[in-house]
Amino acid sequence: MTAERELAEATANAAGAPVARDERCSAGGLWSAQRRALTIGLVLTITFIASEALAVVTIMPVVARDLGGLRLYGWVFSAFMLGNVVGIVAAGRQADRYGPARPFVAGLTLFCAGLATAGLAPTMLVLVGGRVLQGIGAGAVPAVAYVAIGRSLPEQLRARMMAVLSTAWVLPGLAGPAASAAVATLVGWRWVFLGLLPLVAITGALAMPALIRLGKRPQEEGNVGRDSAAEHKLSLGVVAAAGAGLILAGLTLTAGSGQVVLGPVVLVLGLAVTGPSLRRLLPPGTFAARPGLPAVILCRGLLTFTFFGADAYVTLTITTVRHHSTALAGLAVTGATLAWTGGAWLQSRLNGRWEARRLVRSGLVIIVTGLAAMATVLLPATPIEVGVAAWTVAGFGIGLAYAPISLLMLREAPAGSEGWASASLSLADVLGTALGIGAGGAAVAAATAHNWPLRAGVAVAFAIAGVGAIGLSVASRRLPRSLASASPRPAVN
């Protein structure tokens, strides 16, 4: 989900992003003849990918019951995010080296292959495999679109394009959860995946001519930023994804299967594999929250760990713990999505007066408030309507906090290495999401394996998300004090 939405939430205040302007594109608006196809193609592609992301959150309790794989519930989401790691690294590298068209085509092809695999999956394990393919494909979209916007639009049009892209989540947020619940009820959950295949293919084709025309952008002389092609090697992305997968497997084995020897061994192996690869993929000093781009990247990862680590278990709470309908669970997804967009637009009006860290911290307080209220829904005495309202509140909070971090990344990105910087942000996004959901999934697996009440496992998942919020509160102190004062700076090797 985050890989698609990252692009949409760099909102209208992104006009000052430090990307050189192409003088050939200075005339006309977003809907002028030379830009219309790119605008429509990107907006519709993100719309349908967003629809799939929201649909999966809504229907997953139904899928788990049908395929009998509640122990793999968290893996359905984490597998998508781990696939994102590979797709993001590959796309950022290819976009800087060859231009945006090649990774865009490859991404859509793999995304469609993943839709087909998930829609035809006979078991939960095959569904997880399909989600990996979807994740690889969807991971290409944000990096490619950031590069396309930076290279094809002048500064005043970038602001409008970001605002237009943020609306790509409005229609899926309004209709997606309810439509997917209806499709799952009337013709089966498989058509939620299969029905999107022709739509994604057609809308992606609309953007292709404009992406092909962009081609490769030569590296600027004197650029001291990292060479993204050298730093974001595909092999490093695969290793990082594999390491994160081992971490999640170790947690699941330890908590869900009682493997007190094998589980910790796999967990430690995953940490040993992931650490070195991430040190090469992310800006130096990321894990220490070094001021500047490293702190921005870390804060994004902690933000997605917190929000999405809980978000994946909201519909499970409503449908399986509290035994209410999928349609009602869809209302919580819709509320959070629309509130996210509202929060993003509000921060675009406040950023001229509020510091970035104030926006992020204010959003975090709202998220924690919604999370705490959502946790009370696990108790039978709490009205279920509280859950819908609580997660709508949390959605507003992440809308307020998410976009300023995107803008800070754009302003801090070294000139000529936009693909590398956006890929680094996307990596933090998806790893934070995957680890947050995976850790919560281990708690749910433990509850299932030991015949504990499911609400106990979900409660632990919500508590883990709360730990991420504490980490973000600390790391956000290292963010630049003002959006306006942020300026591009070279990466330090």
C-alpha positions as CSV (number, residue, x, y, z in Angstrom):
1,M,0.0,0.0,0.0
2,T,2.7,2.5,0.9
3,A,4.7,2.0,-2.2
4,E,1.8,3.3,-4.3
5,R,0.7,6.0,-1.9
6,E,4.2,7.5,-1.3
7,L,3.9,9.4,-4.6
8,A,0.4,10.6,-4.0
9,E,1.1,12.1,-0.6
10,A,3.9,14.5,-1.6
11,T,1.2,17.2,-1.8
12,A,0.8,20.6,-3.3
13,N,3.6,22.2,-1.2
14,A,6.1,20.2,-3.2
15,A,6.7,23.0,-5.6
16,G,10.2,23.7,-4.3
17,A,11.6,20.2,-4.9
18,P,15.2,20.5,-6.0
19,V,15.0,18.9,-9.4
20,A,16.3,20.7,-12.4
21,R,13.7,22.0,-14.8
22,D,13.5,20.9,-18.5
23,E,13.0,24.0,-20.5
24,R,11.2,22.1,-23.2
25,C,8.3,21.5,-20.8
26,S,7.9,25.0,-19.4
27,A,4.8,25.8,-21.5
28,G,1.2,24.6,-21.0
29,G,-0.5,22.9,-18.1
30,L,-1.0,19.3,-16.9
31,W,-3.8,18.8,-19.4
32,S,-2.0,20.3,-22.3
33,A,-1.5,18.1,-25.4
34,Q,2.1,17.2,-24.5
35,R,1.4,16.2,-20.9
36,R,-2.2,14.9,-21.0
37,A,-1.3,11.2,-21.6
38,L,1.3,11.2,-18.8
39,T,-1.1,12.8,-16.3
40,I,-4.0,10.5,-17.1
41,G,-1.8,7.4,-17.3
42,L,-0.1,8.0,-13.9
43,V,-3.3,9.0,-12.2
44,L,-5.3,6.0,-13.4
45,T,-2.5,3.5,-12.8
46,I,-2.1,4.7,-9.2
47,T,-5.9,4.6,-8.9
48,F,-6.2,1.0,-9.8
49,I,-3.2,-0.1,-7.8
50,A,-4.7,1.8,-4.9
51,S,-7.9,0.0,-5.4
52,E,-6.2,-3.4,-5.2
53,A,-4.4,-2.4,-2.0
54,L,-7.5,-1.2,-0.2
55,A,-9.4,-4.3,-1.5
56,V,-6.9,-6.7,-0.1
57,V,-7.1,-5.1,3.3
58,T,-10.9,-5.4,3.2
59,I,-11.3,-9.0,1.9
60,M,-8.4,-10.7,3.6
61,P,-10.5,-12.1,6.5
62,V,-12.7,-13.8,3.9
63,V,-9.7,-15.1,2.0
64,A,-8.1,-16.5,5.1
65,R,-11.3,-18.4,6.0
66,D,-11.7,-19.8,2.5
67,L,-8.1,-20.9,2.1
68,G,-7.6,-21.9,5.8
69,G,-4.4,-20.0,6.4
70,L,-4.9,-17.6,9.3
71,R,-1.3,-18.3,10.4
72,L,-0.1,-16.7,7.1
73,Y,-2.4,-13.7,7.5
74,G,0.4,-11.2,8.1
75,W,2.5,-12.7,5.4
76,V,0.0,-11.7,2.7
77,F,0.8,-8.1,3.5
78,S,4.5,-8.5,4.4
79,A,5.2,-10.5,1.2
80,F,3.9,-7.6,-0.9
81,M,6.2,-5.2,1.0
82,L,9.2,-7.4,0.7
83,G,8.6,-7.7,-3.0
84,N,8.4,-3.9,-3.0
85,V,12.0,-3.8,-1.7
86,V,13.2,-5.6,-4.8
87,G,11.0,-3.5,-7.2
88,I,12.0,-0.2,-5.7
89,V,15.7,-0.9,-5.8
90,A,15.5,-2.1,-9.4
91,A,13.3,0.8,-10.5
92,G,15.4,3.5,-8.9
93,R,18.5,2.1,-10.4
94,Q,17.0,1.7,-13.9
95,A,15.3,5.1,-13.9
96,D,18.5,6.9,-13.2
97,R,20.5,4.8,-15.7
98,Y,18.1,4.3,-18.6
99,G,15.1,6.5,-18.0
100,P,11.6,5.7,-16.5
101,A,10.0,3.8,-19.3
102,R,11.8,0.5,-18.9
103,P,11.1,0.0,-15.1
104,F,7.5,1.1,-15.6
105,V,6.8,-1.6,-18.2
106,A,8.6,-4.3,-16.1
107,G,6.7,-3.2,-13.0
108,L,3.3,-3.3,-14.6
109,T,4.0,-6.7,-16.1
110,L,5.0,-8.2,-12.8
111,F,2.1,-6.6,-11.0
112,C,-0.4,-8.1,-13.5
113,A,1.3,-11.5,-13.2
114,G,0.9,-11.2,-9.4
115,L,-2.8,-10.4,-9.8
116,A,-3.3,-13.5,-11.9
117,T,-1.4,-15.7,-9.5
118,A,-3.4,-14.4,-6.4
119,G,-6.7,-14.7,-8.2
120,L,-6.1,-18.3,-9.1
121,A,-4.3,-19.3,-5.9
122,P,-5.4,-22.7,-4.5
123,T,-3.7,-22.2,-1.2
124,M,-2.7,-19.4,1.1
125,L,1.0,-20.1,0.3
126,V,0.4,-19.6,-3.4
127,L,-1.5,-16.4,-2.6
128,V,1.6,-15.2,-0.7
129,G,3.7,-15.9,-3.8
130,G,1.4,-13.9,-5.9
131,R,1.6,-11.0,-3.5
132,V,5.4,-11.1,-3.9
133,L,5.1,-10.6,-7.6
134,Q,2.5,-7.8,-7.1
135,G,4.9,-6.1,-4.7
136,I,7.8,-6.2,-7.1
137,G,5.7,-4.7,-9.8
138,A,4.1,-2.0,-7.6
139,G,7.4,-1.0,-6.1
140,A,8.5,0.4,-9.5
141,V,5.6,2.9,-9.7
142,P,6.6,5.5,-7.0
143,A,10.3,5.8,-8.0
144,V,9.4,6.0,-11.7
145,A,6.6,8.6,-11.2
146,Y,8.8,10.8,-9.0
147,V,11.5,10.9,-11.6
148,A,8.9,11.5,-14.4
149,I,7.4,14.4,-12.5
150,G,10.8,15.9,-11.6
151,R,12.1,15.7,-15.2
152,S,9.0,16.6,-17.2
153,L,7.3,19.4,-15.2
154,P,8.4,22.9,-14.1
155,E,8.2,23.7,-10.5
156,Q,4.7,25.4,-10.6
157,L,3.2,22.3,-12.3
158,R,4.8,19.8,-9.9
159,A,2.7,21.3,-7.1
160,R,-0.5,20.7,-9.2
161,M,0.6,17.3,-10.2
162,M,1.2,16.2,-6.6
163,A,-2.2,17.5,-5.7
164,V,-3.9,15.7,-8.6
165,L,-2.1,12.4,-7.7
166,S,-3.3,12.7,-4.1
167,T,-6.8,12.5,-5.4
168,A,-6.1,9.2,-7.1
169,W,-6.9,7.6,-3.7
170,V,-10.2,9.3,-3.2
171,L,-12.3,7.2,-5.6
172,P,-10.7,3.9,-4.4
173,G,-11.2,5.1,-0.8
174,L,-14.9,5.8,-1.4
175,A,-15.8,2.9,-3.5
176,G,-13.0,0.3,-3.3
177,P,-13.7,-1.3,0.1
178,A,-17.5,-1.5,-0.5
179,A,-17.0,-2.7,-4.1
180,S,-14.5,-5.4,-3.1
181,A,-16.8,-6.6,-0.3
182,A,-19.7,-6.8,-2.8
183,V,-17.6,-8.6,-5.4
184,A,-16.3,-11.1,-2.7
185,T,-19.9,-11.8,-1.7
186,L,-21.6,-12.0,-5.1
187,V,-19.0,-13.7,-7.3
188,G,-16.1,-14.6,-5.1
189,W,-13.0,-12.9,-3.7
190,R,-10.8,-14.1,-6.6
191,W,-12.4,-11.6,-9.0
192,V,-11.2,-8.8,-6.8
193,F,-7.7,-9.6,-8.2
194,L,-8.6,-10.9,-11.7
195,G,-11.0,-8.0,-12.5
196,L,-8.2,-5.4,-12.3
197,L,-6.0,-7.1,-14.8
198,P,-7.3,-5.4,-18.0
199,L,-7.7,-2.0,-16.3
200,V,-4.1,-1.8,-15.0
201,A,-2.8,-2.9,-18.4
202,I,-4.8,-0.3,-20.4
203,T,-4.1,2.7,-18.0
204,G,-0.4,1.9,-17.9
205,A,-0.2,1.9,-21.7
206,L,-1.5,5.5,-21.7
207,A,1.6,6.8,-19.8
208,M,4.1,4.9,-21.9
209,P,4.7,7.3,-24.8
210,A,5.4,10.2,-22.5
211,L,7.8,8.1,-20.4
212,I,9.6,6.9,-23.4
213,R,10.2,10.5,-24.6
214,L,11.8,11.4,-21.3
215,G,14.7,9.0,-21.9
216,K,17.8,9.1,-19.8
217,R,18.9,12.2,-18.0
218,P,22.7,12.8,-18.1
219,Q,24.4,13.1,-14.8
220,E,25.2,16.7,-13.9
221,E,28.9,17.6,-13.8
222,G,30.2,18.2,-10.3
223,N,27.4,16.1,-8.8
224,V,28.9,14.6,-5.6
225,G,25.8,12.6,-4.8
226,R,25.8,8.9,-4.8
227,D,25.6,7.0,-8.1
228,S,22.3,5.3,-7.7
229,A,23.2,2.6,-10.2
230,A,26.2,1.7,-8.1
231,E,24.6,1.9,-4.7
232,H,21.2,0.5,-5.5
233,K,22.3,-2.8,-7.0
234,L,19.5,-5.3,-7.5
235,S,21.5,-7.9,-5.6
236,L,21.4,-5.7,-2.5
237,G,17.7,-5.3,-2.8
238,V,17.2,-9.0,-3.0
239,V,19.5,-9.6,0.0
240,A,17.6,-6.9,2.0
241,A,14.3,-8.5,1.1
242,A,15.5,-12.0,1.9
243,G,17.0,-10.8,5.2
244,A,13.8,-9.1,6.2
245,G,11.9,-12.3,5.3
246,L,14.2,-14.3,7.6
247,I,13.5,-11.8,10.4
248,L,9.8,-12.3,10.0
249,A,10.2,-16.1,9.6
250,G,12.2,-16.2,12.8
251,L,9.6,-14.2,14.7
252,T,6.8,-16.5,13.4
253,L,8.7,-19.7,14.2
254,T,9.5,-18.5,17.7
255,A,6.0,-17.2,18.5
256,G,3.8,-19.3,16.3
257,S,5.5,-22.7,16.2
258,G,7.3,-22.7,19.5
259,Q,10.7,-23.3,17.8
260,V,12.7,-21.7,20.6
261,V,16.0,-22.8,19.0
262,L,15.5,-22.6,15.3
263,G,13.4,-19.4,15.5
264,P,16.0,-17.2,17.2
265,V,18.7,-18.6,14.9
266,V,16.7,-17.6,11.8
267,L,16.0,-14.2,13.4
268,V,19.7,-13.5,14.1
269,L,20.6,-14.7,10.6
270,G,18.1,-12.3,9.1
271,L,19.5,-9.4,11.1
272,A,23.0,-10.3,10.0
273,V,22.0,-10.4,6.4
274,T,19.8,-7.3,6.4
275,G,22.0,-4.9,8.3
276,P,25.0,-4.7,5.8
277,S,22.8,-4.4,2.8
278,L,20.7,-1.6,4.2
279,R,23.8,0.3,5.2
280,R,24.7,0.4,1.5
281,L,21.1,1.0,0.2
282,L,20.2,3.8,2.6
283,P,21.9,7.2,3.3
284,P,24.8,6.9,5.7
285,G,23.7,7.6,9.3
286,T,20.1,6.5,8.7
287,F,20.0,4.1,11.7
288,A,21.5,6.8,13.9
289,A,19.0,9.4,12.7
290,R,21.7,11.7,11.4
291,P,20.2,15.2,10.8
292,G,19.1,15.7,7.1
293,L,18.2,13.0,4.7
294,P,19.1,10.1,7.0
295,A,16.7,11.3,9.7
296,V,14.0,11.8,7.1
297,I,14.4,8.3,5.8
298,L,14.3,6.7,9.3
299,C,11.3,8.7,10.3
300,R,9.4,7.5,7.3
301,G,10.2,3.9,8.2
302,L,9.0,4.3,11.8
303,L,5.9,6.1,10.7
304,T,4.8,3.2,8.4
305,F,5.8,0.6,11.0
306,T,3.4,2.3,13.4
307,F,0.4,3.0,11.2
308,F,0.4,-0.1,8.9
309,G,1.6,-2.4,11.6
310,A,-1.9,-1.8,13.1
311,D,-3.8,-1.1,9.9
312,A,-3.5,-4.7,8.7
313,Y,-5.4,-5.9,11.7
314,V,-8.3,-3.4,11.8
315,T,-10.5,-5.4,9.5
316,L,-9.5,-8.6,11.3
317,T,-10.7,-7.0,14.5
318,I,-14.0,-6.0,13.1
319,T,-14.9,-9.2,11.2
320,T,-13.2,-12.0,13.0
321,V,-12.8,-10.8,16.6
322,R,-16.1,-8.9,16.8
323,H,-18.0,-10.9,14.1
324,H,-19.3,-8.0,12.1
325,S,-19.6,-7.8,8.3
326,T,-16.9,-7.2,5.7
327,A,-18.9,-4.2,4.5
328,L,-18.6,-2.6,8.0
329,A,-14.9,-3.3,8.0
330,G,-14.7,-1.6,4.6
331,L,-16.1,1.5,6.2
332,A,-13.1,1.7,8.5
333,V,-10.8,1.4,5.5
334,T,-12.8,4.1,3.6
335,G,-12.8,6.4,6.5
336,A,-9.0,6.1,7.1
337,T,-8.3,6.6,3.4
338,L,-10.4,9.7,3.0
339,A,-9.1,11.2,6.3
340,W,-5.6,10.6,5.0
341,T,-6.3,12.7,2.0
342,G,-7.9,15.4,4.2
343,G,-4.8,15.4,6.5
344,A,-2.5,15.7,3.5
345,W,-4.4,18.7,2.1
346,L,-4.4,20.4,5.6
347,Q,-0.7,20.0,6.0
348,S,-0.2,21.7,2.6
349,R,-1.9,24.8,4.0
350,L,0.0,24.6,7.4
351,N,3.5,23.9,6.2
352,G,4.3,27.6,5.5
353,R,3.6,28.3,9.2
354,W,4.4,25.1,11.0
355,E,7.8,23.3,11.1
356,A,8.0,19.9,9.6
357,R,8.7,18.2,12.9
358,R,5.6,19.9,14.4
359,L,3.5,18.5,11.6
360,V,5.0,15.0,12.0
361,R,4.6,15.0,15.7
362,S,1.0,16.4,15.6
363,G,0.1,13.6,13.1
364,L,1.8,11.0,15.4
365,V,-0.3,12.1,18.4
366,I,-3.5,11.7,16.4
367,I,-2.4,8.3,15.1
368,V,-1.7,7.1,18.7
369,T,-5.0,8.4,19.8
370,G,-6.8,6.5,17.1
371,L,-4.7,3.4,17.8
372,A,-5.5,3.5,21.5
373,A,-9.2,3.8,20.7
374,M,-9.0,1.0,18.2
375,A,-7.5,-1.3,20.8
376,T,-10.6,-0.8,23.0
377,V,-12.7,-2.3,20.2
378,L,-11.2,-5.7,21.1
379,L,-13.3,-5.6,24.2
380,P,-16.9,-6.8,23.6
381,A,-18.4,-3.9,25.6
382,T,-17.0,-1.3,23.2
383,P,-19.5,-0.3,20.4
384,I,-18.1,-1.4,17.0
385,E,-18.7,2.1,15.7
386,V,-15.8,3.2,17.8
387,G,-13.5,1.2,15.6
388,V,-14.7,2.9,12.4
389,A,-14.3,6.3,14.0
390,A,-11.0,5.5,15.6
391,W,-9.3,4.4,12.5
392,T,-10.7,7.3,10.6
393,V,-8.9,9.5,13.2
394,A,-5.7,7.6,12.7
395,G,-5.9,8.0,8.9
396,F,-6.1,11.8,9.4
397,G,-3.0,11.7,11.6
398,I,-0.8,9.9,9.0
399,G,-2.1,12.2,6.3
400,L,-0.8,15.1,8.4
401,A,2.6,13.4,9.1
402,Y,3.4,11.5,5.9
403,A,3.5,14.2,3.3
404,P,6.0,16.6,5.0
405,I,8.5,13.7,5.1
406,S,8.0,13.2,1.3
407,L,8.7,16.9,0.7
408,L,11.7,16.8,2.9
409,M,13.1,13.9,0.9
410,L,12.6,15.9,-2.3
411,R,14.3,18.9,-0.9
412,E,17.2,16.9,0.5
413,A,17.8,14.7,-2.6
414,P,21.2,15.3,-4.3
415,A,20.7,16.8,-7.8
416,G,20.9,14.1,-10.4
417,S,20.2,11.3,-7.9
418,E,16.4,11.7,-7.5
419,G,15.9,8.0,-8.3
420,W,18.3,7.0,-5.5
421,A,16.7,9.3,-2.9
422,S,13.1,8.4,-3.7
423,A,14.1,4.7,-3.7
424,S,15.7,5.1,-0.3
425,L,12.4,6.7,1.0
426,S,10.4,3.9,-0.6
427,L,12.7,1.3,1.0
428,A,12.1,2.7,4.4
429,D,8.4,2.8,3.7
430,V,8.1,-0.8,2.7
431,L,10.5,-2.2,5.3
432,G,8.7,-0.4,8.0
433,T,5.4,-1.7,6.8
434,A,6.6,-5.2,6.3
435,L,8.3,-5.4,9.7
436,G,5.4,-3.8,11.5
437,I,2.8,-6.1,9.9
438,G,5.1,-9.1,10.2
439,A,5.7,-8.6,13.9
440,G,2.0,-8.3,14.5
441,G,1.4,-11.4,12.3
442,A,3.7,-13.4,14.5
443,A,1.6,-12.4,17.5
444,V,-1.6,-13.5,15.7
445,A,0.1,-16.8,14.7
446,A,1.1,-17.4,18.3
447,A,-2.5,-16.9,19.4
448,T,-3.7,-19.3,16.8
449,A,-1.1,-21.9,17.5
450,H,-1.6,-21.9,21.2
451,N,-5.4,-21.7,21.1
452,W,-5.4,-18.3,22.8
453,P,-8.2,-15.8,22.1
454,L,-7.5,-14.1,18.8
455,R,-8.1,-10.7,20.4
456,A,-4.9,-11.4,22.5
457,G,-2.8,-11.7,19.4
458,V,-4.3,-8.6,17.8
459,A,-3.8,-6.7,21.1
460,V,-0.1,-7.5,20.9
461,A,0.0,-6.4,17.3
462,F,-1.4,-3.0,18.3
463,A,1.1,-2.8,21.2
464,I,4.0,-3.4,18.8
465,A,2.7,-0.5,16.6
466,G,2.8,1.6,19.7
467,V,6.4,0.8,20.2
468,G,7.1,2.2,16.7
469,A,5.3,5.4,17.7
470,I,7.7,5.8,20.6
471,G,10.7,5.4,18.3
472,L,9.3,8.0,15.8
473,S,8.8,10.5,18.7
474,V,12.5,10.3,19.5
475,A,13.8,10.2,15.9
476,S,11.6,13.2,14.8
477,R,13.7,15.5,16.9
478,R,16.4,15.2,14.2
479,L,14.2,16.4,11.3
480,P,15.0,19.8,9.8
481,R,13.2,22.5,11.8
482,S,11.5,24.0,8.8
483,L,10.2,22.8,5.4
484,A,11.1,26.2,4.0
485,S,14.7,26.1,5.2
486,A,15.4,22.7,3.8
487,S,17.8,22.8,0.9
488,P,19.4,20.2,-1.4
489,R,22.6,18.8,-0.1
490,P,25.0,16.2,-1.5
491,A,25.1,12.7,0.0
492,V,28.1,11.9,2.1
493,N,30.0,8.8,1.2
